Amino acid sequence: MLLEREVEIQYRPRMREALQNKVNAVADSLRSQMPACSRCSQPMRRHDVETVSWVALFGRLQATVVRYRCPACKDERRPLLDLLGVEPGRISGSLARLLALLAVVAPYSLAARLAWLLLGVKISPMSVWNVVQRLGESAAGYSERLSQYHADSRSEGASTREAPPAVVLSVDGSMLGMQVRKQRRTRKGAEPLPPLPAVQEGQFQEVKTGVLLLPSERVETSPGRHSVVRRFLVSCLGDADAIFARLYAQLRELGWVGPHTVVVIVGDGAEWIWNRATMFVRRCEILDFWHALEHAWGFARLNYGEGSQQAAGWVHRIAEELRAGKVEEVIARLKRMRPKTPELREKLQSLIAYYSEHAGRMRYDQYLRLGYGIGSGAVESAHKQVVHARFRQAGMRWSEAGARRLLALRLLLLNGNWALLDQLPMVSVA
């Protein structure tokens, strides 16, 4: 370990020098080139020359940069910085993407420390935050544009010639703590920062997450325990329409929704899920098996007592019958029960109404035979990976823009699509 560290320390200055030589060579190659205006296509004129610097992985680099200006449009360009993809005084694109990767898995202050331990770069947490905002805004904008593109019936997705016979879509929501202030505090002169407003109850916003997977890629890793070979995650701070629009866009991008594909929607009974499921003509709606049992447990605890073996046995019998596809028999037996108290009667009627409403989504024997699965464990696991692991650590509160940007970056990582970030520009944010 010590030898590796010694080599790293020894050769880091040489690597910075080699990178600086590369920058100088690129600058020399551009000296004789006269750029054209992007607006009017006329040749631009040399305006001035200045020396600028920026932070790269191996240290600070600098270059003599020529600025050109269009006499007619007054538009300005610095071809060298455009080609290198850097801005004066800022962080290089390559280092910025490494810092964003650290911030996607760790809080900003910890990401700054990891940058020093792993990359040998001293950086402030605020600089890491700024990188995430700029790259995250670019990633979030790409996702939004992709959703809008596929919302148009004239758009083209991936080829559907090998579209699967069925694809499983599971969607749910999770609450995220939000900041109470709409704008960042600013210091005026030597005055101290104004105090933060008090945290109010209900200061939360729902993050909706969806999971796409193929039934054929669900494998049994151990008796009664299933796992998926691959899955694709979609998440957003938007409303129900927004998450379904993004799920549809992802299906189009994957080529997973052909004319004969059955879209299997697994939900917890929330109306917003079933209302949007109608966008798929060929669909199969499934009520999550464990949510169905939760309603049975609610009545069993009240009728037989909390933690009683009689309650457990009663629910176990219902579970076996539901899994066998006998939802009508279960409803008929519930209707024959005669609870003794008004509270029990009301609870029983609620359970009967719930099962009757969702009976068409509770053919669990058929779903298991077709390999669709009957639970929403995939999306609940996705909540933990996408949201809980990074956004719901102790004391965390988020601005809407900050959460949206970091969420877009985290999805790129978890979906194995981080390389896409190399094709997106770093945008300026307020």
C-alpha positions in Angstrom: 0.0 0.0 0.0 2.8 2.4 0.9 4.6 1.7 -2.4 1.5 2.5 -4.4 1.0 5.7 -2.5 4.7 6.7 -3.0 4.3 6.1 -6.8 1.1 8.1 -6.9 2.7 11.1 -5.1 5.8 10.9 -7.2 4.1 10.8 -10.6 1.2 13.1 -10.0 3.2 16.2 -10.9 4.5 14.5 -14.0 0.9 13.6 -15.0 -0.2 17.2 -14.5 2.8 18.3 -16.6 1.9 15.8 -19.3 -1.7 17.0 -19.3 -0.6 20.6 -19.4 1.5 19.8 -22.5 -1.5 18.3 -24.2 -3.5 21.4 -23.5 -0.7 23.6 -24.9 -0.6 21.5 -28.0 -4.3 21.8 -28.6 -4.0 25.6 -28.0 -1.2 25.8 -30.6 -3.3 23.9 -33.2 -6.1 26.4 -32.9 -4.1 29.6 -33.2 -4.4 29.9 -36.9 -8.1 29.0 -37.1 -10.7 31.7 -37.3 -14.1 30.5 -36.0 -17.4 31.3 -37.6 -20.3 32.9 -35.8 -22.9 30.3 -34.8 -25.7 32.8 -35.5 -24.9 34.4 -38.8 -22.0 32.0 -40.0 -19.8 35.0 -40.7 -16.0 34.9 -39.7 -15.4 36.2 -36.2 -12.7 38.6 -35.3 -10.0 38.3 -32.6 -11.1 40.4 -29.6 -8.5 39.8 -26.9 -6.2 37.2 -25.2 -6.2 36.2 -21.5 -4.7 33.5 -19.4 -7.2 31.3 -17.6 -6.9 28.4 -15.2 -9.1 25.5 -14.0 -8.9 22.5 -11.7 -8.3 19.1 -13.2 -7.7 15.7 -11.6 -3.9 16.1 -11.4 -3.9 19.7 -10.4 -4.5 23.2 -11.7 -4.0 23.8 -15.4 -3.8 27.0 -17.3 -3.8 28.2 -20.9 -3.6 31.4 -23.0 -7.1 31.7 -24.5 -8.1 33.8 -27.5 -11.5 35.3 -27.5 -13.3 36.0 -30.8 -16.3 38.3 -31.4 -18.7 38.6 -34.2 -18.9 42.2 -35.5 -22.5 41.9 -36.5 -24.1 39.7 -33.8 -21.7 40.6 -30.9 -21.5 36.9 -30.1 -18.3 35.7 -28.4 -16.5 32.4 -28.6 -13.4 30.9 -27.0 -12.6 27.9 -29.2 -10.0 26.4 -26.9 -12.3 26.3 -23.9 -15.2 25.1 -26.1 -13.0 22.2 -27.3 -11.7 21.3 -23.9 -15.1 21.6 -22.3 -13.9 23.7 -19.4 -14.7 27.2 -17.9 -12.3 29.7 -16.4 -11.8 29.1 -12.7 -14.0 26.0 -12.5 -13.5 22.3 -12.4 -12.8 20.3 -15.5 -15.5 18.1 -16.9 -13.7 14.9 -16.2 -13.1 15.7 -12.5 -16.6 17.1 -12.2 -18.1 13.8 -13.2 -16.0 11.9 -10.7 -17.0 14.3 -7.9 -20.7 13.9 -8.9 -20.2 10.1 -8.8 -19.0 10.4 -5.2 -21.9 12.7 -4.3 -24.4 10.3 -5.7 -23.5 7.7 -3.1 -22.5 9.9 -0.1 -23.4 13.3 1.4 -21.6 16.3 0.0 -19.3 16.8 3.0 -18.3 13.1 2.9 -17.9 13.2 -0.8 -15.4 16.0 -0.5 -13.4 13.9 2.0 -13.6 10.9 -0.3 -12.3 13.0 -3.2 -9.1 13.7 -1.2 -8.7 10.0 0.0 -9.5 8.4 -3.4 -8.5 11.1 -6.0 -6.0 13.2 -4.1 -8.0 16.3 -4.9 -8.7 18.9 -2.2 -12.2 20.3 -2.8 -14.8 21.9 -0.6 -18.3 20.4 -0.1 -19.8 23.5 -1.7 -17.8 22.8 -4.9 -19.1 19.3 -4.9 -22.6 20.6 -4.4 -22.2 23.0 -7.3 -21.0 20.2 -9.6 -24.0 18.1 -8.8 -26.4 21.0 -9.5 -24.9 21.6 -12.9 -24.6 18.0 -14.0 -27.9 17.1 -12.3 -29.8 19.8 -14.1 -28.4 18.5 -17.4 -29.4 14.9 -16.6 -32.9 15.9 -15.3 -33.4 18.0 -18.4 -32.5 15.1 -20.6 -35.0 12.8 -18.8 -37.7 15.4 -19.2 -37.1 16.0 -22.9 -37.0 12.2 -23.4 -40.4 11.9 -21.7 -41.8 14.7 -23.8 -40.4 13.2 -27.0 -42.1 9.8 -26.5 -45.4 11.5 -25.5 -45.7 12.4 -29.2 -47.2 9.6 -31.2 -44.9 10.4 -34.1 -41.8 9.7 -32.0 -39.6 6.7 -32.8 -38.4 4.4 -30.1 -36.1 1.3 -30.2 -37.1 -1.5 -32.5 -39.9 -3.7 -31.2 -39.2 -6.7 -33.4 -37.9 -8.5 -30.3 -40.4 -7.0 -27.9 -41.1 -9.3 -24.9 -44.5 -11.0 -24.6 -44.9 -9.4 -21.2 -43.2 -6.7 -19.1 -43.8 -6.0 -15.4 -44.3 -2.4 -14.2 -44.5 -1.8 -10.5 -44.9 1.8 -9.1 -45.3 3.3 -5.7 -44.6 6.5 -3.8 -42.3 7.5 -0.9 -42.2 10.7 1.2 -39.1 13.0 1.2 -38.4 15.7 3.7 -38.3 19.1 2.1 -36.7 22.4 3.1 -39.0 25.1 4.5 -37.3 28.0 2.8 -37.9 28.8 -0.9 -34.7 30.7 -1.4 -31.2 30.3 0.0 -30.2 32.8 2.8 -27.9 35.6 1.8 -25.6 37.6 4.1 -25.7 41.4 3.8 -22.4 43.0 4.6 -21.1 41.9 8.0 -24.6 41.1 9.3 -25.2 37.5 10.4 -27.3 35.1 8.4 -31.0 35.4 9.1 -32.4 32.5 11.2 -34.0 29.6 9.4 -37.8 29.5 9.6 -39.3 26.9 11.9 -39.9 23.4 10.5 -43.6 22.9 10.0 -45.5 19.7 10.1 -46.3 18.0 6.8 -43.3 19.6 5.1 -42.8 16.6 2.8 -43.1 15.8 -0.9 -43.7 12.4 -2.5 -41.1 10.8 -4.7 -42.7 8.4 -7.1 -40.6 5.4 -8.3 -41.3 2.8 -10.9 -39.5 -0.5 -11.8 -39.5 -2.2 -15.2 -38.5 -5.8 -15.5 -39.1 -8.9 -17.6 -40.9 -11.9 -16.1 -38.5 -14.2 -18.0 -35.6 -12.6 -16.1 -36.9 -13.4 -12.7 -35.0 -16.3 -11.2 -35.5 -18.3 -7.9 -32.2 -17.8 -6.0 -33.4 -20.0 -3.1 -36.7 -21.8 -2.3 -39.4 -19.2 -2.2 -37.0 -16.3 -2.8 -36.8 -14.7 -6.2 -34.5 -12.1 -7.7 -34.3 -10.3 -11.1 -31.4 -10.4 -13.5 -31.8 -6.8 -14.5 -34.3 -4.0 -13.9 -34.7 -0.4 -14.9 -35.6 2.3 -12.4 -37.6 5.5 -13.1 -38.2 8.1 -10.4 -39.4 11.7 -10.2 -40.7 14.4 -7.9 -43.6 15.0 -10.3 -47.2 13.8 -10.1 -48.8 10.5 -11.3 -48.9 11.6 -14.9 -45.2 12.5 -14.8 -44.0 9.1 -13.5 -46.2 7.2 -16.0 -45.0 9.4 -18.9 -41.4 8.5 -17.9 -42.2 4.9 -17.5 -43.7 4.8 -21.0 -40.6 6.7 -22.4 -38.3 4.1 -20.8 -40.3 1.3 -22.3 -40.0 2.9 -25.7 -36.3 3.4 -25.3 -35.8 -0.3 -24.4 -38.1 -1.5 -27.2 -40.1 -3.4 -24.6 -43.6 -2.4 -25.6 -44.7 -3.9 -28.9 -48.2 -4.4 -30.4 -48.6 -7.8 -28.6 -46.8 -7.0 -25.3 -48.8 -7.3 -22.1 -47.9 -4.7 -19.6 -48.4 -6.1 -16.1 -49.0 -3.3 -13.6 -48.5 -4.2 -9.9 -49.8 -1.7 -7.4 -50.9 -1.3 -3.8 -54.5 -0.4 -4.6 -54.0 3.4 -5.0 -56.4 4.8 -7.5 -53.8 7.0 -9.2 -52.0 3.8 -10.3 -55.1 2.1 -11.8 -56.3 5.4 -13.4 -53.1 5.7 -15.4 -52.8 2.0 -16.2 -55.5 2.5 -18.8 -52.9 4.1 -21.1 -51.8 0.5 -21.9 -54.3 -1.3 -24.1 -52.9 -4.7 -23.4 -52.5 -4.8 -19.7 -52.9 -7.0 -16.6 -53.5 -5.3 -13.3 -52.4 -7.0 -10.1 -53.1 -5.9 -6.6 -50.0 -6.5 -4.5 -50.6 -9.7 -2.5 -49.1 -8.4 0.7 -51.2 -5.3 0.7 -54.3 -7.5 0.3 -53.2 -9.5 3.3 -52.6 -6.3 5.3 -56.3 -5.5 5.1 -57.1 -9.0 6.4 -54.7 -8.5 9.3 -56.5 -5.3 10.2 -59.7 -7.2 10.8 -58.0 -10.2 12.4 -56.2 -8.2 15.1 -59.4 -6.4 16.0 -61.5 -9.6 16.0 -59.1 -12.2 17.6 -56.7 -10.0 19.4 -53.2 -8.5 18.7 -50.6 -11.3 18.3 -53.0 -14.2 18.9 -52.5 -17.5 17.2 -56.1 -17.5 16.1 -55.6 -14.3 14.2 -52.5 -15.7 12.5 -54.3 -18.9 11.6 -57.3 -17.0 10.1 -55.0 -14.8 8.0 -52.9 -17.8 6.9 -56.1 -19.6 5.6 -57.1 -16.5 3.6 -53.6 -16.2 2.2 -53.6 -19.8 1.0 -57.0 -19.4 -0.6 -56.1 -16.1 -2.3 -52.9 -17.6 -3.6 -55.0 -20.4 -5.1 -57.2 -17.9 -6.9 -60.2 -18.4 -4.7 -61.0 -14.7 -4.1 -64.8 -15.2 -4.6 -64.9 -18.0 -2.0 -63.0 -15.8 0.4 -65.5 -13.0 -0.1 -68.5 -15.3 0.3 -67.1 -16.7 3.6 -66.5 -13.1 4.9 -70.1 -12.2 4.1 -71.3 -15.2 6.2 -69.5 -13.9 9.3 -71.6 -12.2 12.0 -69.4 -9.8 14.1 -70.8 -8.9 17.5 -69.8 -5.2 17.7 -70.5 -2.2 15.4 -66.7 -1.6 15.1 -66.1 -5.2 13.9 -69.0 -5.0 11.5 -67.6 -1.8 10.0 -64.1 -3.3 9.7 -65.5 -6.5 8.1 -67.6 -4.5 5.6 -64.5 -2.5 4.7 -62.5 -5.7 4.0 -65.3 -7.2 1.9 -65.6 -4.0 -0.1 -61.9 -3.8 -0.7 -61.7 -7.4 -1.9 -64.8 -7.0 -4.0 -63.5 -3.9 -5.7 -60.1 -5.5 -6.5 -61.3 -9.1 -7.2 -60.4 -8.8 -10.9 -56.8 -7.9 -9.8 -56.5 -10.9 -7.4 -56.2 -13.9 -9.7 -53.0 -14.8 -8.1 -52.9 -18.4 -9.3 -53.0 -17.3 -12.9 -50.3 -14.6 -12.3 -48.0 -17.1 -10.6 -48.6 -19.6 -13.4 -47.7 -17.0 -16.0 -44.6 -15.9 -14.1 -45.7 -12.4 -13.5 -45.2 -12.4 -9.7 -47.8 -11.1 -7.2 -45.8 -8.7 -5.0 -44.4 -5.2 -5.2 -41.1 -6.1 -3.5 -39.2 -4.9 -6.5 -40.4 -1.3 -6.2 -40.1 -1.3 -2.4 -36.5 -2.4 -2.8 -36.0 0.4 -5.3 -37.3 3.0 -2.9 -34.6 1.9 -0.4 -31.9 2.0 -3.1 -32.9 5.2 -4.9 -34.4 7.3 -2.1 -33.8 6.0 1.4 -30.1 5.2 1.0 -29.1 8.7 -0.1 -32.0 11.1 0.5 -33.4 10.0 3.9 -30.3 10.0 6.1 -30.5 11.7 9.5 -31.5 15.4 9.4 -31.6 15.6 5.6 -34.0 18.2 4.1 -34.0 19.0 0.4 -34.9 21.8 -2.0 -37.1 20.7 -4.8 -34.4 21.6 -7.4 -31.6 19.9 -5.4 -33.5 16.7 -4.9 -34.6 16.5 -8.6 -31.1 17.0 -9.9 -29.4 14.5 -7.5 -32.2 12.0 -8.2 -31.5 12.2 -11.9 -27.8 11.4 -11.4 -28.5 8.6 -9.0 -30.8 6.9 -11.5 -28.1 7.1 -14.1 -25.8 5.2 -11.8 -28.3 2.6 -10.6 -29.5 1.9 -14.2 -25.9 1.4 -15.4 -26.1 4.4 -17.6 -23.5 6.7 -16.1 -21.6 6.9 -19.4 -24.5 9.0 -20.7 -23.3 11.9 -18.5 -20.2 12.2 -20.7 -22.5 13.2 -23.6 -24.4 15.9 -21.6 -23.0 19.4 -21.1 -22.5 21.1 -17.7 -25.2 23.7 -17.6 -25.3 26.9 -15.5 -27.9 27.1 -12.7 -29.0 30.0 -10.6 
